[in-house]
């Protein structure tokens, strides 16, 4: 398994964006299939991880599936959301796999928003 880690810690005016994820990932031949493994205390972030992984597969230039074990998510009750976790997951997968992608998730600091291009 390969390890991917990604962190964001930004303060823009009154808005905070924080989170860090560490995952282990195995590439499989099951096209577009995502298998997730979480410890119980991290399950609250399941929808964010699933969206980030699915978005990664939809924009990956390879026909693959993923087995992902979420080892750790560091978060702040005010500054972390499932959208941020999706972004972290996507970036950690990019880091772990080094696969070619059609597009990337952008963090637009001016609008304090994440952009998920089609």
N, C-alpha and C positions, 0 to 999 in steps of 0.2 A: 504494500500500500504506500501511496505517496502522501506527504503531509503538505497542507496548505494553511497559511496563516495570513490574516489581513486585519488591519486596525484603522479606524478613523477616530479622530479626536479634533473637532473643529468647534470654535465658538465664533458665531457671526452675529454681532449685536446681542440681542436677547435670546438667540436661538443656539442651542447646543446640539451637536451631532456626535454621538459616541458609541463605540462598540468594538469588540475584538473577537474574532472567531479563530478556532483551530480545528481543522478537520483532517481526517484520513480518508483518502479516496482511492477506489479501485475502478479502473475502466473495464467495462464488460462489453460483450457483443450484443446485448439485448437492447436494440435500437430504441432510444427515447425513454427507457425504463430507469426510474430512480428508486433505489432502496435506501431508506434512512434508518439510522440507529442513533438513539438518544439515551442519555441518562434521564431519569424521571424529572429532575429539577430543571432540565433544559427544554422540556417538551412544549413549554409556552411559546417557544420560538420556531416551532415546527413549520408553520405556514410560511414564514419568511425564508427559512432554509429551503423548503420545497420550491417556492417560487424562484429563488436565485438559481437553484440547480436546474430547474426546468427551462428557465430563460437561457442558461448556459448551453444546454443541449440544443435548444432551438436555434442558437446562433453559432454553434460549433460546425466546422467544416467537415468533421468526421462523423460517421454513422456509428454512434456508441451509446452505451448506457452507463450508469454510475451506481456504485455502492458507496455510500457516504456514512462515516461514523463521526458524529459531532463530539469532539473531545472536550471542548470548552467554549463557552460564550461569556465574555465579560460585558456587562451592561450597566447602565444607570437608569433608574426608574423614570427619570424625566427626559433623558436625552437619547434613549434607544427605543426604536420601534421595529416592527416586522419589516418595514420598508428598508431600514438601515441594515437589518440582518440579511435581507435578500441581496443587497449590494455587497456586503461583506462576504457572503457565500460565493457569489459570482466571482469576485476578485480573488478569493482563496482558491477557487477551482482553476482560474487562469494561472495562478502562481504554481499550483501543484502539477498541472498537466502540460503546460506549454503548448497547447493546441491552438491552431489557427481559428479565429472567429470572424464572423461577418460584421459584427458591430460590438460596441462596448457600452456599458452603463456609464453615464456621465453624472457628475455631481456639479450642478450649476450653483455656485456660491452666490451669485447676484440674486437669484430667485429663491435661494435656499431650498433647492429641489433636486431630486434624482430624476434623470431622464432615461427611460428605457426605450430606445429606438426600436422600431418594428423590424 
